[in-house]
Amino acid sequence: MRLVQLTVPTGQRQTILETLDDQGIDYVVNEETSDRDYTAVVYFPLPSAAVEPVLDSLQDQGFDDEAYTVVVDAETVISRRFESLREKYENGDVESDRISRQELQAEAESLTPTFGVYATMTIVSAVVATAGLLLDSPAVVVGSMVIAPLIGPALGAGVGSVLDEEDLFLKSIKYQLVGVLLAIGAAAVFAWTVRVTNIVPPGLDISAVDEISERLAPDLLSLAVALGAGVAGIVSISTGISVALVGVMIAAALIPPAAAAGIAIAWGQPSAAIGSTVLVFVNVLSVNLAGLVTLWYAGYRPENLFELGPTQQRVRRRVAGLVIIVLLFGVFLGGITYASYSAGTFEENTREEVELLLDQEEYEAYQMLELEVVMDDNYPFLSPERVIVTIGGPPGETAPELVDELHERINQHVDEPVGVEIRYVEVAER
């Protein structure tokens, strides 16, 4: 529910009040005594779904754009006429659940802080995320998402597109681009600093840190996170629901991958940064695509109907462009996913081959204790490089021929030769 405060310009009082009467709206008129160009201030309650059509009808009657309008939340309205308005405008579809076009634009602008604050908070969140990744601490990484100010620009681009507000659109695009560059740059500088000052252990292998490695070689499931964040963000802002938690989800799609890219750069492994950098940009584009499509589906259109045709064409071009770019990035992520699937399949086949070989009668005294598949460093398309098999057996006994047999069996499942290493552990039983 909303309470609308409307200033009445000189000469338009009768027109405005007649329009409200025709709509069946209860209102209160306060006389204006400030000697300005207003004769009165009108207050009237409206269901959320009625704000946009009522304000549009007032605009059609020649309501002066220079007069100001204030729309605030109303907790409770008790009125029979108000219930009639609710029945008229709230019919259970998507458009009746959303806030007005005017409120949406104001909300999108309010979620975007000044550039100085935005840049500072982005840098801080990237530094915190970098620390969390190096510490392998999910809690710290989540904390970095909470302070990231990314939801405003991420959703503002879609709002600016569908409402024909090019200034808002361009501002949001600039903020997003600068935000990504700042996040990666800040993460790289901070990671380089902690590395050269030995704050982290010398020789740290970043691929061995789970929180980092999973973002250096992302897969197609990452797209679901970004698309879901975009849709949830638009639904939350357009229905007046709190966007705080959705902002965390959007930050989850952007800040940790940007921090992982910065860490890879600081460690002198630019190839390892490719996957996470691609993930950042595909997530940004996916959030924008999901938000734009969701806004148009929700029924948001520009205020000026004469701009509807050009705006619709512009939205279609932007959606088509985003779809093409996201699909191209999706192919790249699909290649990473396939490489990961192939590596997993190889490890499973290798385990089966070792177990089948050790089940033979001549090797019944041996048992497999551990199997490790060592991947190469060809990020982001990792492939098996070496297999280490730890075998337990009787004290003082080894089976050198096991290496040759396992090498032959294991390499049947790969195109490029894979090294095989067997480590023997004495097992004594009583």
C-alpha positions in Angstrom: 0.0 0.0 0.0 1.2 3.5 -0.8 0.3 7.0 0.4 0.7 9.6 -2.4 1.4 13.2 -1.7 0.7 15.4 -4.7 1.2 19.2 -5.1 -1.5 20.9 -7.1 -0.3 23.6 -9.5 -2.3 26.7 -9.9 -5.2 26.2 -12.3 -5.1 22.4 -12.2 -6.9 21.8 -8.9 -10.3 21.0 -10.4 -8.9 18.7 -13.0 -6.8 16.6 -10.5 -9.7 16.3 -8.0 -12.1 15.3 -10.8 -9.7 12.6 -12.0 -9.4 11.2 -8.4 -13.2 11.2 -8.0 -13.6 9.4 -11.3 -11.1 6.8 -10.1 -13.1 6.3 -6.8 -10.1 7.5 -4.7 -10.4 8.9 -1.2 -8.3 12.0 -0.7 -7.6 14.9 1.6 -6.8 18.4 0.5 -4.5 20.8 2.4 -4.5 24.4 1.3 -1.0 25.7 0.3 0.0 29.0 2.0 3.6 29.3 1.1 2.9 31.8 -1.8 4.4 29.5 -4.4 2.9 28.2 -7.6 0.8 25.6 -5.8 -2.7 26.0 -4.5 -3.0 22.8 -2.4 -1.4 19.4 -1.5 -3.5 16.3 -2.0 -3.0 13.1 0.0 -4.6 9.8 -1.1 -3.9 6.1 -0.4 -3.5 3.6 -3.2 -2.8 -0.1 -3.6 0.8 -0.6 -4.9 -0.5 -1.8 -8.2 -2.6 1.3 -8.7 0.1 3.9 -8.3 1.4 3.7 -11.8 -1.9 3.8 -13.7 -3.3 6.6 -11.4 -0.2 8.8 -11.9 -0.3 8.1 -15.6 -4.0 9.2 -15.8 -3.1 12.4 -14.0 -0.3 13.0 -16.5 -2.8 12.4 -19.3 -4.9 15.2 -17.8 -2.1 17.7 -18.2 -0.6 17.4 -14.7 2.5 19.6 -14.5 5.7 17.7 -14.5 7.3 20.4 -12.4 5.0 19.7 -9.5 6.5 17.2 -7.1 5.0 13.8 -6.1 6.0 11.8 -3.0 5.1 8.1 -2.7 5.6 6.4 0.7 4.7 3.1 2.2 1.4 2.9 4.1 1.1 0.2 6.8 -2.7 0.1 7.1 -5.6 1.7 5.2 -9.2 1.1 6.4 -11.7 2.2 3.8 -14.4 0.6 1.7 -13.4 2.6 -1.3 -9.8 1.5 -0.9 -10.9 -2.2 -0.9 -12.7 -1.5 -4.2 -9.5 -0.1 -5.6 -7.6 -3.2 -4.5 -10.2 -5.4 -6.2 -9.9 -3.3 -9.3 -6.1 -3.3 -9.6 -4.9 -6.4 -7.8 -5.9 -9.3 -10.1 -3.2 -11.8 -9.1 -1.0 -11.5 -12.2 2.6 -10.4 -12.4 1.9 -6.7 -13.1 -0.4 -6.3 -10.1 2.3 -7.5 -7.8 5.0 -5.0 -8.9 5.7 -1.5 -7.8 5.1 1.5 -10.1 7.4 2.6 -12.8 8.2 5.7 -10.9 9.1 3.9 -7.7 11.2 1.4 -9.6 13.4 4.1 -11.1 13.8 5.8 -7.8 14.7 2.5 -6.1 17.3 1.7 -8.8 18.9 5.1 -8.4 18.9 4.9 -4.6 20.7 1.5 -4.7 23.6 3.0 -6.6 25.9 5.0 -4.2 28.2 7.8 -5.2 31.2 6.8 -7.2 33.6 7.4 -4.3 31.7 5.2 -1.9 31.1 2.5 -4.7 34.8 2.3 -5.5 35.9 2.2 -1.9 33.4 -0.5 -0.9 34.2 -2.6 -4.0 38.0 -2.4 -3.2 37.4 -3.4 0.4 35.1 -6.3 -0.5 37.7 -7.5 -3.1 40.5 -7.4 -0.4 38.4 -9.2 2.1 37.4 -11.8 -0.5 41.1 -12.3 -1.4 42.0 -12.8 2.3 39.2 -15.3 2.6 40.3 -17.3 -0.4 43.9 -17.4 0.7 42.8 -18.5 4.2 40.4 -21.1 2.5 37.7 -19.6 4.7 34.1 -19.7 3.3 32.9 -17.5 6.2 35.3 -14.6 5.3 34.4 -15.0 1.6 30.7 -14.7 2.5 31.5 -11.6 4.6 33.1 -9.9 1.5 29.8 -10.4 -0.4 27.8 -8.6 2.3 29.7 -5.4 1.9 29.9 -5.4 -1.9 27.8 -2.5 -3.4 27.0 -4.3 -6.7 23.3 -4.7 -6.7 22.4 -1.1 -7.7 24.5 -1.0 -10.9 23.7 -4.6 -11.8 20.0 -3.9 -11.8 20.1 -0.3 -12.9 21.1 -1.2 -16.5 18.0 -3.2 -17.0 15.8 -0.5 -15.4 17.3 2.2 -17.6 16.8 0.1 -20.7 13.1 -0.7 -20.2 12.1 2.8 -19.0 14.1 4.6 -21.7 16.4 6.2 -19.1 19.7 6.2 -21.0 21.5 8.2 -18.4 20.7 5.5 -15.8 21.7 2.7 -18.2 25.1 4.3 -19.1 25.9 5.1 -15.5 25.1 1.5 -14.5 27.3 0.1 -17.3 30.2 2.4 -16.3 29.9 1.4 -12.7 29.8 -2.3 -13.5 32.9 -2.1 -15.8 34.9 0.0 -13.3 33.8 -2.2 -10.5 35.1 -5.4 -12.1 38.4 -3.8 -13.0 38.8 -2.4 -9.5 37.9 -5.7 -7.9 40.5 -7.7 -9.9 43.1 -4.9 -9.6 42.7 -4.6 -5.8 42.8 -8.4 -5.4 46.0 -8.6 -7.4 47.7 -5.8 -5.5 46.7 -7.2 -2.1 47.6 -10.8 -3.0 51.0 -9.7 -4.4 51.7 -7.8 -1.2 50.9 -10.7 1.1 53.0 -13.0 -1.1 56.2 -10.9 -1.2 55.9 -10.1 2.5 55.6 -13.9 3.3 52.3 -13.4 5.1 51.2 -16.6 3.4 53.5 -19.6 3.4 56.3 -19.4 0.8 55.6 -21.6 -2.2 51.9 -21.8 -1.6 50.2 -23.7 -4.4 47.0 -21.8 -5.1 45.6 -24.7 -7.0 45.7 -26.7 -3.8 43.4 -24.3 -2.0 39.8 -25.4 -2.5 38.2 -22.0 -2.3 40.6 -20.8 -5.1 40.8 -23.8 -7.3 37.1 -24.2 -7.8 37.0 -20.6 -9.2 40.1 -21.0 -11.4 38.3 -23.7 -13.4 34.5 -22.8 -13.3 31.9 -24.8 -15.1 28.4 -24.2 -16.6 26.7 -24.3 -13.2 28.1 -20.9 -12.6 25.7 -19.5 -15.1 22.7 -20.7 -13.0 24.0 -18.7 -10.1 24.3 -15.5 -12.2 21.0 -15.9 -14.0 19.2 -16.7 -10.7 20.8 -13.7 -9.0 19.5 -11.4 -11.9 16.0 -12.7 -11.8 15.8 -12.6 -8.0 17.2 -9.1 -7.9 14.6 -7.7 -10.3 11.8 -9.6 -8.6 12.8 -8.2 -5.2 13.2 -4.6 -6.3 10.1 -4.6 -8.4 7.9 -6.0 -5.7 9.3 -3.9 -2.9 10.9 -6.8 -1.1 14.2 -6.3 0.7 17.1 -6.6 -1.7 19.8 -7.1 1.0 20.0 -10.9 0.7 19.7 -10.7 -3.1 22.6 -8.3 -3.2 24.7 -10.9 -1.4 23.8 -13.4 -4.1 24.8 -11.0 -6.9 28.1 -10.3 -5.1 28.6 -14.1 -4.8 28.6 -14.3 -8.6 31.1 -11.5 -9.0 33.5 -10.8 -6.1 35.0 -14.2 -5.3 35.9 -15.0 -9.0 37.4 -11.5 -9.4 39.5 -12.1 -6.3 40.6 -15.5 -7.6 41.7 -13.8 -10.9 43.7 -11.3 -8.9 45.4 -14.0 -6.9 46.3 -15.9 -10.1 47.8 -12.7 -11.5 49.8 -12.0 -8.3 51.1 -15.5 -8.4 52.5 -15.0 -11.9 50.0 -17.5 -13.5 48.0 -15.4 -16.0 46.7 -18.5 -17.7 45.1 -19.6 -14.4 43.3 -16.2 -14.3 41.6 -16.8 -17.6 38.8 -19.0 -16.2 37.9 -16.8 -13.3 38.1 -13.6 -15.4 35.7 -15.2 -17.9 33.5 -16.2 -15.1 33.3 -12.6 -13.8 32.3 -11.2 -17.1 29.8 -13.9 -18.0 28.2 -13.5 -14.6 28.0 -9.7 -15.1 26.4 -10.2 -18.5 24.0 -13.0 -17.2 22.8 -10.8 -14.3 22.1 -8.0 -16.8 20.3 -10.3 -19.2 18.2 -12.0 -16.6 17.2 -8.6 -15.1 16.3 -7.1 -18.5 14.1 -10.0 -19.6 12.4 -10.1 -16.2 11.6 -6.4 -16.2 10.1 -6.5 -19.6 8.1 -9.6 -18.7 6.8 -7.8 -15.6 5.3 -5.2 -17.9 7.6 -2.2 -17.3 7.5 0.3 -20.2 8.7 3.9 -20.8 6.4 6.7 -19.6 6.1 8.2 -23.1 4.1 5.9 -25.3 5.7 7.4 -28.3 9.0 6.0 -27.1 7.5 2.5 -26.8 8.5 1.3 -30.3 12.1 2.6 -30.2 12.5 1.3 -26.6 11.2 -2.1 -27.6 13.6 -2.4 -30.5 16.5 -1.3 -28.3 15.6 -3.8 -25.6 15.4 -6.6 -28.2 18.8 -5.6 -29.6 20.4 -5.6 -26.1 18.8 -8.9 -25.2 20.0 -10.5 -28.5 23.5 -9.1 -28.0 23.6 -10.4 -24.4 22.3 -13.8 -25.4 25.0 -14.2 -28.1 27.8 -13.1 -25.8 26.6 -15.3 -22.9 26.3 -18.3 -25.3 29.9 -17.7 -26.5 31.1 -17.6 -22.9 28.8 -20.6 -22.2 30.7 -22.6 -24.8 33.9 -21.7 -23.1 32.6 -22.8 -19.7 31.2 -25.9 -21.4 34.7 -26.8 -22.5 35.9 -26.4 -18.9 32.9 -28.6 -17.7 33.8 -31.2 -20.3 37.4 -31.2 -19.2 36.4 -31.6 -15.6 34.0 -34.4 -16.5 36.7 -36.2 -18.5 39.1 -35.9 -15.6 36.5 -37.4 -13.2 35.7 -40.2 -15.6 39.4 -40.9 -16.0 39.9 -41.1 -12.2 36.9 -43.5 -11.9 38.3 -45.7 -14.7 41.8 -45.7 -13.2 40.4 -46.8 -9.8 38.6 -49.7 -11.5 41.7 -50.8 -13.4 43.8 -50.8 -10.3 41.2 -52.8 -8.4 40.7 -55.3 -11.2 44.5 -55.8 -11.5 44.9 -56.3 -7.7 42.1 -58.8 -7.7 44.2 -61.2 -9.8 45.6 -64.2 -8.0 49.3 -63.2 -8.3 48.6 -59.8 -6.6 46.3 -61.0 -3.9 48.8 -60.0 -1.2 48.5 -56.4 -2.3 45.7 -53.8 -1.7 45.1 -50.3 -2.9 45.4 -47.8 -0.1 45.1 -44.5 -2.0 44.8 -43.2 -5.5 45.7 -39.7 -6.6 45.3 -38.1 -10.0 47.7 -35.2 -10.5 46.4 -32.6 -12.9 48.6 -30.5 -15.2 48.8 -26.6 -15.1 47.0 -25.9 -18.3 44.3 -23.7 -16.9 41.4 -23.6 -17.3 41.2 -26.9 -19.3 42.9 -29.2 -16.8 43.8 -32.8 -17.8 45.5 -35.7 -16.0 49.3 -35.6 -16.0 50.2 -38.3 -13.5 48.7 -41.1 -11.4 50.0 -42.0 -8.0 48.9 -45.3 -6.6 49.7 -46.2 -3.0 49.7 -50.0 -2.5 50.0 -51.9 0.7 51.8 -55.2 0.8 53.8 -57.7 2.9 57.0 -56.4 4.4 60.0 -56.4 2.1 58.0 -57.4 -1.0 57.3 -55.4 -4.1 55.9 -56.2 -7.6 57.9 -54.1 -10.1 55.8 -55.5 -13.0 52.8 -53.7 -11.5 54.0 -50.4 -12.9 54.1 -51.6 -16.5 50.7 -53.3 -16.3 49.0 -50.4 -14.7 50.6 -47.9 -17.1 49.3 -49.9 -20.0 45.8 -50.3 -18.5 45.5 -46.7 -17.4 46.7 -45.1 -20.7 44.0 -46.9 -22.6 41.6 -44.3 -21.2 43.4 -41.2 -22.3 44.6 -39.7 -25.6 47.9 -38.3 -24.2 50.3 -40.5 -22.2 49.9 -40.3 -18.4 52.7 -41.1 -16.0 52.1 -43.8 -13.4 53.8 -44.0 -10.0 53.4 -46.7 -7.5 54.3 -46.2 -3.8 54.6 -49.3 -1.6 53.6 -49.3 2.0 54.5 -52.3 4.2 51.4 -53.8 5.9 52.0 -56.2 8.8 49.1 -58.2 10.1 48.7 -60.4 13.2 
